[in-house]
Amino acid sequence: MKQGMPKQELIQIPKDEYDSMKETIDIMSDKKLMKSIKQGIGDIRQGRYITFHDFKKKHHIS
């Protein structure tokens, strides 16, 4: 190792965990998507939603 270079460490995680972390980073890096998610959370908190049961009833789905 060259002088002044930081020591590199290696970690091992399952591939599905890595894929999940990468997907989270991709989502959180998308400003438009994050804005939409935050708006949706606000809608839920304000009671602006319908239940799945009511959705099926509204659209005549059994």
C-alpha positions in Angstrom: 0.0 0.0 0.0 1.3 3.4 -0.9 2.1 5.9 1.8 -0.7 8.3 2.6 -3.4 6.0 1.0 -6.2 5.1 3.4 -6.4 1.5 4.4 -9.2 -0.2 2.5 -11.5 -2.6 4.2 -13.7 -5.3 2.7 -17.2 -6.2 3.9 -19.4 -9.0 2.8 -23.2 -8.9 2.6 -25.7 -11.1 0.9 -26.5 -10.0 -2.7 -30.2 -9.5 -2.0 -29.2 -7.1 0.8 -26.9 -5.2 -1.6 -29.6 -5.0 -4.2 -32.0 -3.7 -1.7 -29.6 -1.0 -0.5 -28.8 0.0 -4.1 -32.5 0.3 -4.9 -33.1 2.4 -1.8 -30.2 4.7 -2.9 -31.7 4.9 -6.4 -35.1 5.9 -5.1 -33.8 8.4 -2.6 -31.7 10.0 -5.3 -34.7 10.6 -7.5 -36.0 14.1 -6.4 -39.3 13.8 -8.3 -40.1 10.3 -6.9 -39.2 11.4 -3.4 -41.5 14.4 -3.7 -44.3 12.2 -4.9 -43.7 9.7 -2.0 -43.7 12.6 0.6 -46.9 13.9 -0.9 -48.5 10.5 -0.7 -47.5 10.2 3.0 -49.0 13.6 3.6 -52.3 12.5 1.9 -52.5 9.5 4.1 -51.8 11.5 7.3 -54.6 14.0 6.2 -57.0 11.1 5.6 -57.0 11.5 1.8 -57.2 7.9 0.8 -59.7 5.1 0.3 -59.5 1.5 1.6 -59.0 -1.4 -0.7 -62.5 -2.6 0.2 -64.0 0.8 -0.8 -61.9 0.8 -4.0 -63.3 -2.6 -5.0 -66.8 -1.5 -4.2 -66.5 1.7 -6.1 -65.2 -0.1 -9.2 -67.6 -3.1 -8.8 -64.9 -5.6 -8.2 -65.6 -8.7 -6.1 
